[in-house]
Amino acid sequence: MIIDYYYSPDEIEEGDITEKIPTAAVVEEMKKDNSIF
């Protein structure tokens, strides 16, 4: 997955991020970011 530039691996492993941010929302953000490039 390409989320290293959003959060550090430690934060991801803790699982707090996934609880606060639904996967679908993250995917939508990634789509928006990709459209910019």
Phi, psi and omega in degrees: 000150183253075178230011182299328183277354175269312185222157177282154180305324180299317181295322180293317182295328180294331177087356181295320182298314184293333179284323183281325184242110178303143182304320182301319181295320179296317180298318179298319178298318180297322179296318179296315180297318181295326181293333179292318181283000000 
